[in-house]
Amino acid sequence: MKRDTLSREIINICLEMTRLGLNQGTAGNVSVRYHNGMLITPTGIPYEQLTETHIVYVDENGQPEDNKRPSSEWRFHQAVYHARPDANAVVHNHAIHCTAVSILNKSIPAIHYMIAAAGGDSIPCVPYATFGTKQLSDYVFNGFKNRKAILLQHHGMIVCEVNLQKALWLAHEVEVLAHLYLQTLAIQNPVPILSPEEIAIVLEKFKTYGLKIEKN
């Protein structure tokens, strides 16, 4: 797909993320794998002001193109692509319920079968590190080895998928799960969860189930 087309898709995903209430202000960032590197949102520009020319190419060595500044979180986007060769898109945001769960330093357990959309029987919360640091990208790399979604302690969420549309879909599903978890946690702690055996069945079914979006 041409760069301008992918850049426009990144912007559209950013705007839709805001419309869905998954992000606030200039927080959060979006990227897509491109030419052995990635295209990623720039730092400090509100989504509604973005144009295709603002989107930044960062090569496989972490070098951005001249005269452009990528998101300060480019390192953990790169870490996701290294951990997940099957991922072509990454979405990060500070969705309210996911961030609340991350502040509690809790992983989201198997409260609903849709947890399997994230690739396992939980959505783990990785340790806190200052945003933009290599330490945080190392935590992200480890968190994504066998998951497609994680929480960042005192920070927010990250998801990856095969394309931008599926990544946004998964981000929304994770936020719904976080909301459900907080509501049930307020009533009963620990919350009831599905068995590992049931999640294994759902994981197998998810190989042929889900959002049917083929384009990147």
Salt bridges, closest charged atoms under 4 A:
GLU9 OE2 - LYS215 NZ 3.98
GLU16 OE2 - ARG19 NH2 2.60
GLU52 OE2 - ARG8 NE 3.08
GLU65 OE2 - ARG3 NH2 2.58
GLU65 OE2 - LYS68 NZ 3.73
GLU73 OE2 - HIS155 NE2 3.39
ASP86 OD2 - ARG84 NH2 2.72
ASP121 OD1 - ARG147 NH2 3.24
ASP138 OD2 - LYS134 NZ 3.06
GLU161 OE2 - LYS148 NZ 2.84
GLU175 OE2 - HIS97 ND1 2.78
GLU204 OE1 - LYS207 NZ 2.98
